[in-house]
């Protein structure tokens, strides 16, 4: 029943239901491992209600049972949803530096237990990139964006809209660095993908190309004046 409430967006009832279910299961001697899924949904329900502190308390209590010194692949997989949710809670709470640190820690564990080219890295990288950009440090995220792009192309296909999003991020970095020709190439790739998979974003992508051309013309004008 609490899962049904959660799926319907009735988070107050889902919170009450998941809390009751966890407490009842504990009293019946159910192991903490078997309660992980309920903890994740309880924390997500709190987060949906904007109760980040409560969500973090649920996550931290769940993670307390995992000793990283003796962590196995099986135990990591069990705890992984809580770890990812912890990064998301930090990001939602605008604790961007902490979110970046938590994302970096999770990436290391994912690489160790899942491999450096695992699909699961995509979301973790996304949170790390978003957290850095929220602190106006997008320029530092190029290696992460490139890595995420490779993973997206591998698992989603080169014409997927999420691939276009990463290409757009790279194009914006090139634009900010004044590399307008490279930015134009990337935005054109974005436009080609979005024409097929996300037509609602085509107009904004075309505007990016127009903006680039204006900047290029302004640059040429300034150079001519200097001469």
C-alpha positions in Angstrom: 0.0 0.0 0.0 2.7 2.6 0.8 4.2 1.9 -2.6 0.9 2.7 -4.3 0.7 5.9 -2.3 4.2 6.8 -3.5 3.5 6.0 -7.1 0.4 8.2 -6.9 2.3 11.1 -5.4 0.6 10.9 -2.0 3.9 11.2 -0.1 2.5 11.9 3.4 0.7 8.5 3.3 3.7 6.8 1.8 5.9 8.1 4.5 3.6 6.9 7.2 3.3 3.5 5.5 7.0 2.9 4.9 7.8 4.0 8.5 5.2 1.6 9.9 6.4 -1.2 7.6 10.1 -0.7 8.7 9.2 -0.6 12.4 7.0 -3.7 12.1 9.7 -5.6 10.2 12.3 -4.7 12.8 10.1 -6.0 15.6 9.7 -9.3 13.7 13.5 -9.6 13.4 13.7 -8.9 9.7 17.4 -8.1 8.8 18.4 -4.5 7.8 19.5 -5.7 4.4 15.9 -6.7 3.5 14.7 -3.2 4.5 16.9 -1.3 2.1 14.3 -0.9 -0.6 11.8 0.4 1.9 14.4 2.9 3.3 15.1 4.2 -0.3 11.4 4.8 -0.9 10.9 6.4 2.5 13.8 8.7 1.9 12.5 9.5 -1.6 9.1 10.3 -0.2 10.7 12.7 2.4 12.7 14.3 -0.4 9.6 14.8 -2.6 8.0 16.6 0.4 11.1 18.8 0.7 12.1 17.2 4.0 15.8 16.8 3.2 17.0 16.4 6.8 14.6 13.6 7.4 15.5 11.9 4.1 19.2 12.2 4.9 18.6 10.6 8.4 17.0 7.6 6.8 19.8 7.2 4.3 22.6 7.6 6.8 20.9 5.1 9.2 20.7 2.6 6.3 24.3 3.1 5.3 25.6 2.7 8.9 25.2 -1.0 8.5 27.7 -1.2 5.6 31.4 -1.3 6.7 33.3 -0.1 3.7 36.5 -1.7 5.0 34.8 -5.1 4.4 32.6 -4.1 1.5 31.9 -6.8 -1.1 30.4 -6.4 -4.5 27.1 -7.8 -3.3 27.1 -5.5 -0.3 27.9 -2.5 -2.5 25.1 -3.3 -4.9 22.7 -3.5 -2.0 23.8 -0.1 -0.6 24.3 1.6 -4.0 20.7 3.1 -4.2 21.2 4.7 -0.8 24.6 6.1 -1.7 23.3 7.7 -4.9 20.3 9.1 -3.1 22.7 10.6 -0.5 24.4 12.6 -3.3 21.0 13.7 -4.7 19.8 14.9 -1.3 23.0 16.9 -0.8 22.5 18.5 -4.3 18.9 19.3 -3.6 19.9 20.9 -0.4 22.4 23.1 -2.3 25.3 21.5 -0.4 27.2 21.4 -3.7 30.7 20.9 -2.4 29.6 18.0 -0.2 27.6 16.6 -3.2 30.7 16.7 -5.3 32.7 14.8 -2.7 30.0 12.2 -2.2 29.7 11.8 -6.0 33.5 11.3 -6.3 33.5 8.7 -3.5 30.6 6.8 -5.1 32.4 6.9 -8.5 35.4 5.2 -6.9 33.3 2.5 -5.4 31.4 2.0 -8.7 34.7 1.7 -10.6 35.9 -0.9 -8.1 32.9 -3.1 -8.0 31.2 -2.4 -11.3 34.0 -1.4 -13.7 35.1 2.0 -15.1 32.6 1.7 -18.0 29.5 0.7 -16.1 26.2 2.3 -17.1 25.6 3.1 -13.4 28.3 5.8 -13.6 26.2 8.0 -15.8 23.9 9.3 -13.1 26.7 9.7 -10.6 28.7 11.8 -13.1 25.6 13.8 -13.9 25.2 14.8 -10.2 28.9 15.6 -10.0 28.7 17.8 -13.0 25.6 19.6 -11.9 27.0 20.2 -8.4 30.2 21.7 -9.9 28.3 23.9 -12.3 26.1 25.1 -9.5 29.3 26.6 -8.0 30.2 28.2 -11.4 32.9 25.6 -12.0 31.6 24.1 -15.2 34.9 24.6 -16.8 36.3 22.0 -14.4 33.8 19.4 -15.5 35.1 18.7 -19.0 36.7 15.4 -18.1 33.5 14.2 -16.5 31.4 15.4 -19.4 33.6 13.6 -21.9 33.5 10.4 -19.8 29.7 10.6 -19.4 29.4 11.2 -23.2 31.3 8.0 -23.9 29.1 6.0 -21.6 25.9 7.6 -23.0 26.9 6.8 -26.5 27.7 3.2 -25.5 24.5 2.5 -23.6 22.0 4.8 -25.2 23.2 5.2 -28.7 24.8 8.2 -30.5 21.4 9.7 -31.5 19.9 9.7 -28.0 18.7 13.1 -26.6 20.9 12.5 -23.5 23.9 12.3 -25.8 22.8 15.7 -27.2 22.7 17.1 -23.7 26.3 16.2 -23.1 27.4 17.6 -26.5 25.6 20.8 -25.7 27.4 21.1 -22.4 30.7 20.6 -24.2 29.7 23.2 -26.9 29.0 25.7 -24.1 32.4 25.2 -22.6 34.0 25.7 -26.0 31.9 28.9 -26.5 33.0 30.2 -23.1 36.6 29.6 -24.0 36.2 31.5 -27.2 36.6 28.4 -29.4 33.6 29.3 -31.6 34.4 27.0 -34.5 34.6 23.9 -32.2 31.4 25.1 -30.4 29.6 25.4 -33.7 30.6 21.8 -34.7 29.2 20.5 -31.5 26.0 22.5 -31.6 25.4 21.3 -35.1 25.7 17.7 -33.9 23.2 18.6 -31.1 20.9 20.1 -33.7 21.0 17.0 -35.9 20.2 14.7 -32.9 17.4 16.9 -31.5 15.8 17.3 -34.9 15.1 13.5 -34.7 14.7 12.9 -31.0 13.7 16.2 -29.3 12.1 18.6 -31.8 10.9 20.8 -28.9 14.6 21.8 -28.3 15.4 22.5 -31.9 14.6 26.2 -31.8 16.8 26.8 -28.7 19.7 25.0 -30.3 19.3 27.1 -33.5 19.4 30.2 -31.2 22.7 28.9 -29.8 24.2 28.8 -33.3 22.9 32.3 -34.1 24.5 33.5 -30.8 27.8 32.0 -31.8 27.7 33.7 -35.2 27.0 37.1 -33.6 30.0 36.6 -31.3 32.2 35.6 -34.2 31.1 38.7 -36.1 31.7 40.9 -33.0 35.1 39.5 -32.6 36.0 40.2 -36.3 34.7 43.7 -35.9 36.8 44.4 -32.9 39.9 43.0 -34.7 39.2 45.2 -37.7 38.9 48.3 -35.5 42.2 47.4 -33.7 43.9 47.3 -37.1 
